[in-house]
Structures are given as structure tokens and as C-alpha cells.
């Protein structure tokens, strides 16, 4: 393996820093959006993602919500507890196996979804809309590679 020339090394490090700063900026933007969502609609971004998944996919087991929220099972349980207290979802046990729980969005949950904005910071959405489909696909591909564990 040949040593990396110092100039290329600095260039790589500059790129890594820029990428890190931009990812952090996106995260801060999402956090700000989530706080506004919670303040205005009394629902967090993870709660909203659960409601959207249930509205689009129908009743689900809690474990099926994990990929939509990108959280672990215990976190999902807490999210569902809060949504149930707000009467936005209901939990029911299946008749075949009483251990299995099915989560369903309620009419109140559906009504909330009619009023809340799409779960992405509006400025980010505007920028993404101006990109071509091919540009968006390249971003998806690059971020997928970046977030996939080797």
C-alpha cells in the first residue's frame, strides 16, 4: 500500500470536515423542525413517523414500526405509550396469540395527519424538489453507502 501524499490527505480531511459539518447542519435543522412540530401539534417526529406508517400500512406489530422510526424496540414502546395516551393509536391483542399486539391508528390520529406538515424541514424539501430525480438518486446512493456498516 502506497502512502497517501500529504496534499491528498489534507484534501480528504477537508472533505470529511465539510461533509461532517453539512450532516450536522441537516441534523440541527431536523431537530428544530421536530421541536416546532411538538410545540404546535403536541407530537414528536418519531411519533409522527409511527402515525404515518400506521396510516399507510394499516395495523402493525410494534416491531414492524422499528424501521420507520429507526429506533429500538424499547424506544418504540415508549413512543406508542405516548401516542396511546393521546388517543392517536389503539393497541389490541390478536385472538390467536394473546401475546401479539396490533397497533392501529385512530380517527384522531388520522385527523392529526391531515393537519401536520410532511415530516421534513420545509427548506430541505424545497431544495430537494428543485433537484432532478437523478441528483436525488445520487444523494440517496451516497448517503446509503455512508450509513451502511461494512
C-alpha positions in Angstrom: 0.0 0.0 0.0 1.4 3.3 -1.0 1.5 6.2 1.4 -1.1 8.9 0.7 0.6 12.2 -0.3 0.1 14.9 2.3 -1.8 17.2 0.0 -4.3 14.5 -0.8 -4.6 13.7 2.8 -5.4 17.3 3.6 -7.9 17.3 0.8 -9.6 14.2 2.2 -9.7 15.6 5.7 -11.1 18.9 4.3 -13.8 16.9 2.5 -14.6 14.9 5.6 -14.9 18.0 7.7 -17.2 19.7 5.2 -19.3 16.5 5.0 -19.5 16.2 8.7 -20.5 19.9 9.1 -23.2 19.5 6.5 -24.6 16.4 8.1 -24.6 18.2 11.4 -26.5 21.1 9.8 -29.1 18.7 8.5 -29.5 17.1 11.9 -29.9 20.5 13.6 -32.5 21.5 11.0 -34.5 18.3 11.7 -34.2 18.9 15.5 -35.5 22.4 15.1 -38.3 21.2 12.9 -39.2 18.4 15.4 -39.3 20.9 18.3 -41.7 23.1 16.4 -43.8 20.1 15.5 -44.0 19.1 19.1 -44.9 22.6 20.2 -47.5 23.2 17.6 -49.1 19.7 17.3 -48.0 18.0 20.6 -46.4 15.2 18.6 -42.7 14.4 18.1 -41.1 13.5 14.8 -40.8 9.8 15.8 -44.4 9.8 16.9 -45.4 11.3 13.6 -43.4 8.7 11.7 -45.3 6.0 13.5 -48.6 7.5 12.7 -47.7 7.8 9.0 -46.5 4.2 8.9 -49.8 3.0 10.5 -51.9 5.2 8.3 -50.2 4.0 5.1 -49.6 0.3 6.1 -52.5 -0.5 8.3 -52.3 -2.3 11.7 -48.9 -3.5 12.6 -47.0 -5.1 15.4 -44.7 -2.8 17.4 -41.6 -4.5 15.9 -42.8 -3.6 12.4 -42.5 0.1 13.3 -38.8 -0.1 14.1 -37.5 0.6 10.5 -39.9 3.6 10.1 -38.7 5.3 13.2 -35.1 3.9 13.2 -35.3 3.2 16.9 -35.0 0.1 19.1 -38.0 -1.8 20.4 -37.9 -0.2 23.9 -38.0 3.2 22.4 -40.9 2.2 20.1 -42.8 1.1 23.3 -42.4 4.5 24.8 -43.5 6.2 21.6 -46.6 4.0 21.4 -47.4 4.6 25.1 -47.4 8.4 24.5 -49.5 8.0 21.3 -52.0 5.8 23.1 -52.3 8.4 26.0 -53.1 11.0 23.4 -55.7 8.6 21.8 -53.9 8.7 18.5 -53.4 4.9 18.3 -55.0 1.9 19.9 -53.5 -1.4 20.9 -55.3 -4.7 20.7 -54.3 -8.3 21.3 -54.8 -10.8 18.5 -57.3 -13.6 19.2 -54.9 -16.3 18.1 -52.0 -15.4 20.3 -52.7 -13.1 23.2 -49.0 -12.1 23.4 -49.2 -10.5 20.0 -50.2 -6.8 20.0 -51.6 -5.0 17.0 -51.3 -1.2 16.7 -53.9 0.7 14.8 -54.2 4.5 14.1 -57.4 6.0 15.5 -59.6 8.5 13.8 -58.0 11.2 16.0 -54.6 10.1 14.6 -55.8 10.3 11.1 -57.2 13.7 11.7 -53.9 14.9 13.1 -52.1 13.7 9.9 -54.4 15.9 7.9 -53.0 19.0 9.6 -49.4 18.3 10.3 -46.7 19.1 7.6 -44.7 16.5 5.8 -42.1 15.2 8.3 -39.1 17.0 6.8 -37.9 20.5 7.3 -39.7 22.7 4.7 -36.5 24.3 3.3 -34.9 20.9 2.8 -38.0 19.8 0.9 -37.8 22.9 -1.3 -34.2 22.2 -2.2 -34.9 18.5 -2.9 -37.8 19.5 -5.1 -35.5 21.6 -7.3 -33.1 18.8 -7.8 -33.5 16.4 -10.7 -34.6 12.8 -9.9 -31.1 11.7 -10.9 -29.4 14.1 -8.5 -31.7 12.9 -5.6 -30.8 9.3 -6.5 -27.1 10.2 -6.3 -27.6 11.7 -2.9 -29.5 8.6 -1.7 -26.8 6.3 -3.1 -24.0 8.3 -1.4 -25.8 8.5 1.9 -26.7 4.8 1.8 -23.1 3.9 1.3 -22.1 6.3 4.1 -24.6 4.8 6.6 -24.2 1.1 5.7 -21.9 -0.7 8.1 -19.2 -2.6 6.2 
